[in-house]
């Protein structure tokens, strides 16, 4: 989980080291190699200790209250309340995917919310660095709770578009749909059939894919949603959440 | 729900916007937040120590004292704080529970005082976090055992009027209560010893007659031994019958271990009497005599140590089983290895794998008889490995058994010591109480009586209200789940399937109901509705032909995760969706629960039926997109609200 950041950390450290001590590049490479060998050979506890040190050392402090107030549509008090709740659950200041999944899964005890939480995480983690900081969190919430309908639909499209290529394919939609149905769990009434997600996806595509090219673009999506009363009404459903 | 997670509920609800474009059905209305106050700090004064927290923190658990309006009873107007006359140290743990969602049990705290505090604040101890739960349970068990011991001591006291039977039983169980019992105890003990020694001596070879080989004493002095045996068995039989007569519950007595031992001890004699001196059965007769050795187990009534040993072995059954299992595994492995290693050598005693079992057992238990020894080098190597591993395998479960034995033994020691000290202790307490002068004791006496009356009035706390308002948090969470249900829609079914009931969306149901309905009955139309709820049955007559599906279970009001079946009624033309959704309480069984108020979207028919626990909430009907205006006259539906008080 941490290896890409660990590698960059090493690289940074190496660069500083070189500059400070004036070692030759070759020597450093050798050291790097030796270090790699040692980490390969040595048992895992060493790694996990380093991991733990790293994680505990990560303390993310969010930007100031004024900046956040400017960037989002929340008032100062609301930001305070949000941050207090956020910090309570994630004292280190950032949420990684595991914690995110755990938190989200607690709301849906009967089903398996991890897949959907994964997609949600990717939607919130706008800079794709593997963790959601308070700023990401609050920006996302600002769009969802205080944004215009256009922005909300944009956000939803972004959620469905797993590979962020601007098109929702049937496979992507099927993944999302399965994730949603997974959250329902097994004990439903009536029983969820195997092809229920697929059928749902068909219905969705019938509605949304105007030019029948097998993908849904952002414009088709927004157009279709704006013509649908239900969806429009439901967009305003959670406005008084905070 | 965990406290911290409650703070994330707004996020989860906001994220539900992700489902909206996918859903084909209208979403339910969100619960409104009436009189949403700004969060404020409240002060809790516990015996002088002031704690402060947000009101919202306390509201997270609405079925505890601090989270409900019950704390208003403790509000102090002058100082604008809530005053509790309780232990501030324990209150720390209680307040931390609200803050972090986890209840911890401090180790230095007395278990009973902790329990009392928890009971006062309305928190069930089962939600103690995993980190402290073991400790709590251990301490509680110890305490319970100690209290039980104390109670048992009281049982020794002779009740004023006991029947002869009860006296006899008491004499049997506690020999030190009367002289007769003590005499009986020693007599039986003596005869058990005599009987055992007789059995042993019977087989010793006595002097031999010159022309015969040595005969055992039993065959030489048959009559004497027979008389001894008869005497012992008679005593044992009389004892058994007397115990049977005196036992308060004869059936239970007969099932107990000691009585079974008694029976097994005396049965061989009677069977031997009954059986004739037949050659065929004499073999069986000999076997029966082996059972006479069970008489030695009768000593366990006389020795507490023996009883403790037996109890220990019983409680360590799993460790013993593990020991046995691992030994068996090791024996089989090593026997196989030794067999194949020794196969080559000539005149090897390892003729087969089962034959090697004996060698393996003897070696692993480090007995080493030497009747079978490996001769090849490979055999010797594996043999040494075998003996080393034997030591290890046996040494592993032994400490567990030993520690168990030690714990139980010390417990018993403590009980005995306490019993001995109890008299002295009671005497001291009595002295200190009556130390004051006579007139003050009368005064204290009367005052105590007065207080007692007062306490009676206070302890009748206002009973839990039947219809408790659920917390906003819970209703919001349930709304969220409701939205999810609405999102996962099954296919629109054709209108021609008028007669069958086809569900429109999926609902959460509980395990039990799911299994009952689906794994047994399949998705059939359910015929009838239960008449227990007064429903507008007559109204369905006016609706179009359809069968309504109703499932009704009685209102559960337990604190376990209650199952509430969905009560669903669909209209064929797909115009109205009525669903009474009963969502399973979200928290685990170890946390406190509150069930929600259901929201219902009725049709235009009159829907309010109000019974004590059933309230209907009319909300405007929501039509689906393809709605023609053909709304049927109100079908019957149940608006069921289940509320629970804990």
Interface residues (C-beta under 8 A of the other chain):
Chain A: X77 X81 X82 X84 X85 X86 X88 X89 X103 X104 X106 X107 X108 X109 X110 X120 X123 X137 X140 X141 X144 X145 X152 X153 X155 X156 X159 X160 X176 X177 X180 X181 X183 X184 X185 X186 X187 X188 X189 X190 X191 X192 X193 X196 X199 X200 X203 X204 X221 X225 X228 X229 X230 X231 X233 X234 X235 X237 X238 X240 X241 X242
Chain B: X1 X2 X3 X4 X5 X6 X7 X8 X9 X10 X11 X12 X13 X14 X15 X16 X17 X18 X19 X20 X21 X22 X23 X24 X25 X26 X27 X30 X32 X33 X38 X39 X100 X476 X477 X480 X481 X483 X484 X485 X487 X488 X489 X490 X491 X492 X503 X506 X507 X508 X509 X510 X511 X513 X514 X517 X518 X523 X566 X568 X584 X586 X588 X625
